[in-house]
Amino acid sequence: MRASQFHLFTLKEAPSDAEVVSQKLMLRAGMIRKVAAGIYSYMPMGLRAIRKVETIIREEMDRAGAMELTMPMVQPAELWNETGRWDKMGDELLRFKDRHERDFALQPTSEEVVTDIARQELKSYRQLPKNFYQIQTKFRDERRPRFGVMRGREFTMKDAYSFDRSEEAAGRSYDIMFAAYKRIFDRIGLEYRAVAADTGAIGGDRSHEFQVIADTGEDAIVYCPDSDYAANIELAEAVSLIARRAEPAKALEKTPTPGKATCEDVAELLKVPLATTVKSLVLATDDIDDKGKPAGVTVWLLLVRGDHALNEVKAGKLPGLKSGFRFATEAEILEHFGCKPGYLGPIGLKKPVKVIADRTVAHMADFICGANDADFHFTGVNWGRDLPEPDLVADIRNVIEGDPSPDGGGVLAIQRGIEVGHVFYLGTKYSKAMNATFLDEDGKPKHFEMGCYGIGVTRILGAAIEQNHDARGIIWPRAIAPFEVVICPVGWGKSQAVRDEAQKLYDALVATGVDAILDDRDERPGVMFADWELIGVPHRVTIGDRGLKEGVVEYQGRRDADAAKLAVGEVLGHVLDRLKQG
Amino acid sequence: MRASQFHLFTLKEAPSDAEVVSQKLMLRAGMIRKVAAGIYSYMPMGLRAIRKVETIIREEMDRAGAMELTMPMVQPAELWNETGRWDKMGDELLRFKDRHERDFALQPTSEEVVTDIARQELKSYRQLPKNFYQIQTKFRDERRPRFGVMRGREFTMKDAYSFDRSEEAAGRSYDIMFAAYKRIFDRIGLEYRAVAADTGAIGGDRSHEFQVIADTGEDAIVYCPDSDYAANIELAEAVSLIARRAEPAKALEKTPTPGKATCEDVAELLKVPLATTVKSLVLATDDIDDKGKPAGVTVWLLLVRGDHALNEVKAGKLPGLKSGFRFATEAEILEHFGCKPGYLGPIGLKKPVKVIADRTVAHMADFICGANDADFHFTGVNWGRDLPEPDLVADIRNVIEGDPSPDGGGVLAIQRGIEVGHVFYLGTKYSKAMNATFLDEDGKPKHFEMGCYGIGVTRILGAAIEQNHDARGIIWPRAIAPFEVVICPVGWGKSQAVRDEAQKLYDALVATGVDAILDDRDERPGVMFADWELIGVPHRVTIGDRGLKEGVVEYQGRRDADAAKLAVGEVLGHVLDRLKQG
C-alpha cells in the first residue's frame, strides 16, 4: 500500500471531550471518528487493526471447533420475554417499536436467540457438544458512554455459546474456550492475565476474566507472583490477617474523639496504628413475608478493619443479604444506633441489628470502634467481654497488596486491568427459562448445559493502546498493527535512487508477507515520523539520498530510543529479524 | 471439515410461510433461520456462502482503490436532518429514541455519515478521488418483508461512496466502480446484466443496475440481443412503432360498444387488431401558486396504444408532471369528461385537459378511442381532422418484446431480473445539503461530486438460488458454494478401506486449496445424497466398498443426470478439472 492511495488523517490535538489516552490517540491517529456519544465510525486505519484482531479470533475459535454464524442485531421482544430479560434489564437494553408497533431490542448479547436456535436445531445428544459464535455489532445504551471504544454504545463483540449434555461436558467446553482465549491473547501480543471472577447466582468456579494489564484499567486484579493464583478484586479471597484472637489487655474506655469521624482521623488523634481501628458500615434489607408483602426492615452492621474496604460483591452473597441490600438511610441509622454516622459501633445499640464481622475483625482484640455517641469512640474493645460474638464472621473485605495468597503460595499483588474477554459457565439458566432440551441417550429430554464466552473486539484496540503508548503515540504489537513496517523515503519527489531503493525494499517485504506501507507523500521527515509514530507502526525504515551515497539506510523500532544505520543490503534481513521479535 | 464437526441441519419441508423457492431452499438447507418477519440468523452453512461473496467484493473493491471503513448501525437524527431525509423518508427508516430521549435511526444507507466524514477529513483536492466502502448490517423496516433474504428488513449490504473534484472525475470513479462490479459478478459466477436505470432528479445517464437473470425476478429488464443496449423497464426508451402518420381513410363514427370498457373488449367486439385502439389514462396535478398556496387542479389525459402500458416513471419526468402527479378521482373525471372511466377519450371534453400522446399514438390514423359517452367509442379517429394535435408527444409507455432497440441495433427482448447491485452518480445532492467542501487547486472551496455504489450481499444468495436450482435443491456456482466438493463414504462405520480412501481424497483436495467436506455421519447414501443435493454442493464423490473392490469410485456434478464411475487413481484429477469449469 502506498500512503498516497490510503486515507491518512492525523490530528495534532485530540478533541477536548476525549478523556483517556487510547481515545485521544485513536482520534488523533485517524482510526476512529465520533458520530454520536459512544458511537464511532471505524476509519480505514482503525479497521485494519480490527480485522487483524477478528482474524486471530476467528482462526482460534474455528480451531477450537466452534461454528460461526450471525444472529440479528434487531431482536424481537418475544424471545427476551421468555427469559424475563426484557423486563429485568435496565435501559442499557435499547428497546423500540417497528412500524407495526411491535417491540424489538438491539442485541447487547444473544443468549435468547442462540438458545432458540439450539432448541430447534439441536435435537439429539449426538449433535453435542456444539459451540456457536458470531463476530457482530452489539449495542448497549450506556448511561454515560466514555473512554472511546472502551465503553462505547455500539461496538463489535465476539460472543460464543456452548451447548452440552452434562455439567461435566460443559466443563470440557469451558476448558477448550479458556485455552482458545489464551491462544488468542498470546497471539495478539498483549500482557494479560486470566483471573477468576464471580459466578453470581450460577455458582461454581467457572468464570474467568481476561484482563489486559494497564495502569489506567478500571478493574483491580489480584494475583500471587509466586503461584498461579489470580482473581479479580470482587472475588479474591481475603484471609484473616490475625491467626488467633489475643486475650484482652486493655479496659473498655469511652474516649472523646471530637470531629474525628473516620478511622484515619481517630488513629491519628490517638496515635495508634490504623490497623487497631474498626470501621462500621450499615446496610439494610427490605424483608418480605411468605405472601410477598413488605415485612419491615432488617439493619445490618458490617465491621471491617480501619485499613480495609468493604467488598459489596462478597457481602451480597451472605445469608440474609443475598436477595439484595442497600445502604441504610440516615433515619434507620438514628433509629438503631441513636447516633449519626461517623461514630457508629456494635456496642450500646438502640434496636437490634445483625452484626457481621470480617474474618480479621473477628480475631482482633483491644480494638477501637465508634461509641454510638457523637464525638466518642470506644477503645480497648474485646469480643465476648464487651459485646457478644458477631452474628456472622465472613470474608467481606477487598484484599490489599501484601495479603497472604489464599492458596498459601505467597503474598498478593494488585494490578489494574481492562477486561477484554470473559468465559462463563451458565448452567441451565437459559435452557430452563426457554425450555431448550435435547433427547439424551436414554431417550429423555434434558436441558442443555450452557456456557458463554465474550471478547470485546473493538475494546481490545483501546486496551492495547492503554498498555502500549508513549508521548509520541501508539505502539502496536505486530499482530494487530494497521501496518507492520513503514518505509519513509526522504526526497521522494526528487530522487530516483530513493524511489528505486524504497520500492525495492517495499516489494521485498511484501513478497515475504509483511504488511508494509510506503510513504510516497513527499513530506518532510519530521512530518512523516510524527504521523507514523502517532499511528504506532512498529518498524520504520528511512531512506534518503545522503545515506544512500554511503550505502546506508536508517532503521528504527517504535520503542527504540534512536535510529540505527544499516547497510542497504542488510536492512531487509534486519527488519525481518525484528519482526520475528514482535 | 468433517460433517460430524459441522452444524448440518436440513428439513424435508419448508415452513408454510415461505413464499419463493430461494427462501424455501435456504430454510430447508439450514442456511438461515427466521427470528422475526424479515429478520434472519445466518447459520454456519449460510454464513460460509456469505463470507465467500464478501471476500470477492472486498478484493475487487480494494483492487479498485476503495478504502474499507465501518460506519455505525445506529445514527443520530442530527445528520439525517441536514439532508432532510429524517423527515422525507418513509417508515422504512426505523427511528427510535435512546435512554436520553435523543433521536436515532438504524442505517438503511450511509450517505449522511460518509459525507460528514468527507467534509471533516477530505480538506484538499490532493486527497481526491476517494472512495469509502463498508460491508455492514443495514436495516429497512419494510412494510411487508418477504421472499426471505431477497426483501428482508435486516440485511448485509456493501455500500461505497466516491468523492471527486469534478463531474468529469466523478465519471471516472463511476466507470471504475462499474468495471469492479462486472469483475465481482463475473467472479461470483451468476448470469447477470448491467442495465441502464433511471437517474431521477439527479439527471444524466450514470445509473446502472446489476440484475441477476431469473424468471422469478421482480424487475423487468430490457436488452437487445444484437447490440449492447440494456436498460430496466422504467428507463428503456420506446420509439414510435409507426414511422409516419398515414392519411385519414375512414370517417369518424360513434360506435356503440355496450359494456366494453377495455381496449381488448372493444377490439374483440369490432373484430379489429388491438393495435388500432388507444387507451386513455387520466392523471391530475395539484397546482400551487407563487406563494405556495393551492391553485386548483390540472387534469391530464395520457394516451397509449391499446396493447401498450403506461410507464409512470417516464410520465413523472414530463413538464408539468415532474413535481408529482396522482391518478384523477372519479369526480374529477366526471367533471372534465362527463363520463365514467372505460369510455374516455380526447374528443368532446367538458372542461379542458392537457393531452399527452405516446409517440406511437401520435402517429396513428383511423384509430379507436372512447367517446366520453358510456357504452360508446369513436372509430376512424384522426389527429388534426377530428381533434387538435396533442399538447405534448412523448415516450410514456413501457417497451414490449419485439420493439426496435433505441440504438438501432435490432429488436428488444425482455427478461426478469433480481437487482443485486446499483451504481449511481449522485452529483452534489448530498455535499450541497451538508455543505461538504474541499479546497480546490485554485484555493476555493468546492462541493464534492459524489457517487454511491451498493451491492446486496445477502440478496445475492437468494438471487443465485432463484437462478440455479432444481427439484432436488440448490445448485451453487463454485465461487460461493458453502463447500465445493463433498465426499460421501458409504459404510464409513464399517469399512477401513472406505475410510482410508475417503480421507486420502479429502486430504488431497484440501492440499490443492479445495473447500471440501467429508460426510462421516455414517448415513445411508440416500440420506447423504438428499442432504448435499438440497444444500447444493456442486461436486460429489461417492466411495463404497463395492466400488473399491473394482477400483472405482463415483463422481457426480450437481447438474449431471447420472453419476460416472472413475478409477480411484483418476478421481482427483477429474474433480479438479470439473472445478475449473465452475
Interface residues (C-beta under 8 A of the other chain):
Chain A: Q5 F6 H7 F9 G30 R33 V35 A36 I39 Y40 S41 Y42 M43 P44 G46 L47 I50 G65 M67 E68 L69 T70 M71 P72 M73 V74 Q75 P76 E78 L79 D91 E92 L94 F96 K97 D98 R99 R102 F104 L106 V113 D116 I117 Q120 E121 Q127 K130 F132 Q136 T137 F139 D141 R143 R153 E154
Chain B: Q5 F6 H7 F9 G30 R33 V35 A36 I39 Y40 S41 Y42 M43 P44 G46 L47 I50 G65 M67 E68 L69 T70 M71 P72 M73 V74 Q75 P76 E78 L79 D91 E92 L94 F96 K97 D98 R99 R102 F104 L106 V113 D116 I117 Q120 E121 Q127 K130 F132 Q136 T137 F139 D141 R143 R153 E154
